[in-house]
Each structure stands twice: as structure tokens, then as C-alpha cells.
Amino acid sequence: MSRSAPVAPTCASVLLALALTACTGGAQGTPGASGLRDPYFPKAGNGGYDVTHYDLDLGYAPDTHRLTGTATVTARATQDLSAFDLDLQGLDVGKVTVDGEAARWNRAGRELTVRPDGDLKEGETFRVTVHYSGIPETITYPDGSEEGWVRTADGALALGEPTGSMAWFPGNHHPSDKASYDIAVTVPEGLEAVSNGELTGERTSGERTTFTWHTGEPMASYVATLAIGDYDIRRSTTPDGLPVYVAVDPTRADASREVLAGIPEIQAWAEDAFGPYPFSSTGAIVDRDSDAGYALETQNRPFFPGVPDTALLVHELAHQWYGNSVTPKTWRDMWLNEGFATYAEWLWAEDHGGDSAEETFDALYDHGEDTYEDLWSFPPAEPPGADHISDSPVYQRGAMVLHKIRQTVGDDTFYAILQGWAAAHRHGNADTADFTAYVEETAPGEDFGGVWEEWLYGEGKPGRP
């Protein structure tokens, strides 16, 4: 079989190819990835775009547990896109449009794949609108904790860490993609609907009340929340004018009054320790003890199942700096949330007549296994899997890493690190490598090799400090 010599293109064929390229807009777009390859949740989030804003219009009927929603997601394409995915757990999709034009779509597990009528170009801003409804799901993890849409005695709670937000709205559900939010929620008259940010409207019509909430600062979807039910609402301001919005289940109102009255004092202390508060309001949501099994640092107003003590209130408010404003790039970096918030508890105790952080550290080193059986089971920067990102080493050993830094650099430089880190990555994302580099740049000449090798990444119990 003979091989023919290649034929040189003619001028006419070259001109035809150029004309076709011009007509079709150049290279064809490709589908965005159906996951961001997070080391612990590889299918969480989606590639090919960056969300800038969520506009959610929701209605909930507690008697039937039915949720109806229209989600408009504004995003910027980060590549030429022929299709893209949104994360959505359960719920029925009725219609999808992109920039007002009907789009094809299909479902595969938690992925909602959208095919717009025409490719989206890299850098293009687009709006995808999803109409959906159904009975939202509660997601139960191996440790028994529940997230997603959690039913309560008089309504529901939406809790999202790590992936539960996909149970109540479609989106790019990974902490690396933060956005602003507008959330409108319509519920039966007499119930409250509490969310993040600021309450911008409340209107009752036909025995239904619509609450509208606006979050202007970037927010990761896992700290977006919605609490529907019977709540006592308390509004006040801190001495420097920061709005405080507190929603408390009536059965916990009296018992929680004293501790929640301490929010302004905690805010002032935290600003002195960590720098300017990164959000436009603060507060809390307190529900019944049985409604959820854990507290969560939902942005602006953390959630508590039952009345918190002061240490837990300090912990969740500290997350507003470390976790909500400075948000991890991946779930491997969870210690940057929990180690900092745990160390905030140590600092509060130190400043308010309790044990010094040094005493807390020493006690934890000497006999911490008595309280935290798994304390030395893995290094805080490398949990062995998704089921371990909320285990004791992430919290307690994470705090111990910070104390070792403090021992190395002294108080003045340490507080400069705390405040500078919060400022350098305000409303952004960061990982462990960013943090270690920042510490080394802030304290040049100090040797952190032992801190990183033994305390941050080392296996087992480090040698005697």
C-alpha cells in the first residue's frame, strides 16, 4: 500500500477555513469540570466558572415539608464553556435558563448539567436561573451528624458544612468559590425566616410572610443558613454601632439571655485581638437542643443547638475572622478554621481570669488523651480522610500549633501574625502553605522547622516541648 504525498492547502481552502472560524467564534467550548478535585470531597464544586452572586427566592410549607425555589446564579466563565455543572442534592428541576434563554439540562446524582444555547466565552458574565421544588433532604454522616435541610419541631434549619447547602439551592458548593447573596423566603404568617447578612424587608400578604436578606460580603455556601420557625427576635447594636440580630427559640429565651448579652463584649475583645470585624452585622441563632447536634459558624450569626456557654460563643464568633472571612481553599485546610477558633477560647480564658494559654497547652500535652482519645492520631494539617476533618487533632492540635508559634516569636509578633493574616486574606481563600509562608515572612530569622515538622505535619505525639 503506497502512501500519498501531503497536499499543500490552496489559498481558497485557507480563506474558507478562516471564514468558518470567524462564523463559529473560534475554538469550541468544552464542558466545565463536574468537581474541583478537593482532596476530601473531589466531586464538590464545579469547574469552568466563578460565582459572584446568588439570588434565591424560596417558599417553604412546614406542614408538607415542601420547598419551592428559583435560584439565579450570576457567574463569570473562566474558560470557553459548552456546558457547566451545578451541585444540587435531590429536589426536582422544572426549568433552566441561561441569560433568559431556555437551556438543555440533565441530572446525574448530585450534578445538574446545563447546556446553554451557544457557548459561553472565557471572561463572559452569565446568569443561570433554575426553577426547582420538592422535599429537601437531610444528609446524615457516618458520625450521625445531620446537615442539609434539617426539620425541626416548628420549621426547618439549613446547615451546610461541609456539603449540605446543595440540599436547598443549586450552586458551586465548594469553599473556594465565595459570593454575595440575596435570599427571599416566604413562610406561613407567624413564623420567622432568619438568614445571613441584613434583613432588608418583611412583608405579609395572604397569610404568608416574605423575609428578604442581603449578604454583601463574599460568603462560602457552607456557612449560608436559613432558620424557619418560631423565634424571639432581639435587635440591638454594639457600642460602636454594629447591628446585633439574635433569634432564639422561645423555649430557650430566658436561659440564653445572659450569655447572648455578652456578644458586644466578645466582639470588642475579638477586634482587639484579631483586627477589624469583617462583616456588617453580628448575632446568633439559638434553637432547641434536639434540633441539631452541633454549633456552626454560619456567617454573621452562628447557630447553636441549645444555650451556648461563653467559650462556645467565643469559638463561633472567632470563626467570623478565621473560616468565614479567611476561608480555606480546600477541606484539607480545616485546621485554619478550627485551630484558630479553639485558640481563641484559650485567649479569652487567659484574658478573663482563667488558665493562661500556656497552662492550657501544658495540660493538653500532659494528659489531653484523657479527654480527646484521638488527640495524637494524626497531624492537624493532614486528616486521614473526609470523616476526620472535624476530629480532635484539627481543633486541639491546631491550637497547639498556634501556641508553638507564639512561643517562638513572642506575644507582640504573634498578635501581629493573627491580625495580619486576617487582613491579608480578608474575604478570600488561603491554605496551609499560604499560612506557613506568611508566618515566616512576618518573623524573618526565626526557625519554624520544628513547629511545622513536629506539630503541624508530624505523626504521633511530639517530643516534650
Residue, then its C-alpha position, 0 to 999 in steps of 0.5 A: m500500500s503506497r502512501s500519498a504525498p501531503v497536499a499543500p492547502t490552496c489559498a481558497s481552502v485557507l480563506l474558507a477555513l478562516a471564514l468558518t472560524a470567524c462564523t463559529g467564534g473560534a475554538q469550541g467550548t468544552p464542558g466545565a469540570s463536574g468537581l474541583r478535585d478537593p482532596y476530601f470531597p473531589k466531586a464538590g464544586n464545579g469547574g469552568y466558572d466563578v460565582t459572584h452572586y446568588d439570588l434565591d427566592l424560596g417558599y417553604a410549607p412546614d406542614t408538607h415539608r415542601l420547598t419551592g425555589t428559583a435560584t439565579v446564579t450570576a457567574r463569570a466563565t473562566q474558560d470557553l464553556s459548552a456546558f457547566d455543572l451545578d451541585l444540587q442534592g435531590l429536589d426536582v428541576g422544572k426549568v433552566t435558563v441561561d441569560g433568559e434563554a431556555a437551556r438543555w439540562n440533565r441530572a446525574g446524582r448530585e450534578l445538574t448539567v446545563r447546556p446553554d444555547g451557544d457557548l459561553k466565552e472565557g471572561e463572559t458574565f452569565r446568569v443561570t436561573v433554575h426553577y426547582s421544588g420538592i422535599p429537601e433532604t437531610i444528609t446524615y454522616p457516618d458520625g450521625s451528624e445531620e446537615g442539609w435541610v434539617r426539620t425541626a419541631d416548628g420549621a426547618l434549619a439549613l446547615g451546610e458544612p461541609t456539603g449540605s447547602m446543595a440540599w436547598f439551592p443549586g450552586n458551586h458548593h465548594p469553599s473556594d468559590k465565595a459570593s454575595y447573596d440575596i435570599a427571599v423566603t416566604v413562610p406561613e404568617g407567624l413564623e420567622a425566616v432568619s438568614n445571613g447578612e441584613l434583613t432588608g424587608e418583611r412583608t405579609s400578604g395572604e397569610r404568608t410572610t416574605f423575609t428578604w436578606h442581603t449578604g454583601e460580603p463574599m460568603a462560602s455556601y457552607v456557612a449560608t443558613l436559613a432558620i424557619g420557625d418560631y423565634d424571639i427576635r432581639r435587635s440591638t447594636t454594639p457600642d460602636g454601632l454594629p447591628v446585633y440580630v439574635a433569634v432564639d427559640p422561645t423555649r430557650a429565651d430566658a436561659s440564653r439571655e445572659v450569655l447572648a448579652g455578652i456578644p458586644e463584649i466578645q466582639a470588642w475583645a475579638e477586634d482587639a485581638f484579631g483586627p477589624y470585624p469583617f462583616s456588617s452585622t453580628g448575632a446568633i441563632v439559638d434553637r432547641d437542643s434536639d434540633a441539631g447536634y452541633a454549633l456552626e459558624t454560619q456567617n454573621r450569626p452562628f447557630f447553636p443547638g441549645v444555650p451556648d456557654t461563653a467559650l462556645l460563643v467565643h469559638e463561633l464568633a472567632h470563626q467570623w475572622y478565621g473560616n468565614s472571612v479567611t476561608p480555606k481553599t480546600w477541606r484539607d485546610m480545616w485546621l485554619n478554621e478550627g485551630f484558630a477558633t479553639y485558640a481563641e477560647w484559650l485567649w479569652a480564658e487567659d484574658h478573663g481570669g482563667d488558665s493562661a494559654e500556656e497552662t492550657f497547652d501544658a495540660l493538653y500535652d500532659h494528659g489531653e488523651d484523657t479527654y480527646e482519645d484521638l488527640w495524637s492520631f494524626p497531624p492537624a494539617e493532614p486528616p486521614g480522610a473526609d470523616h476526620i476533618s472535624d476530629s480532635p487533632v484539627y481543633q486541639r492540635g491546631a491550637m497547639v500549633l498556634h501556641k508553638i508559634r507564639q512561643t517562638v516569636g513572642d506575644d507582640t509578633f504573634y498578635a501581629i501574625l493573627q491580625g495580619w493574616a486576617a487582613a491579608h486574606r480578608h474575604g478570600n481563600a488561603d491554605t496551609a502553605d499560604f499560612t506557613a509562608y506568611v508566618e515566616e515572612t512576618a518573623p524573618g530569622e526565626d526557625f519554624g522547622g520544628v513547629w511545622e515538622e513536629w506539630l503541624y505535619g508530624e505523626g504521633k505525639p511530639g517530643r516534650p516541648 
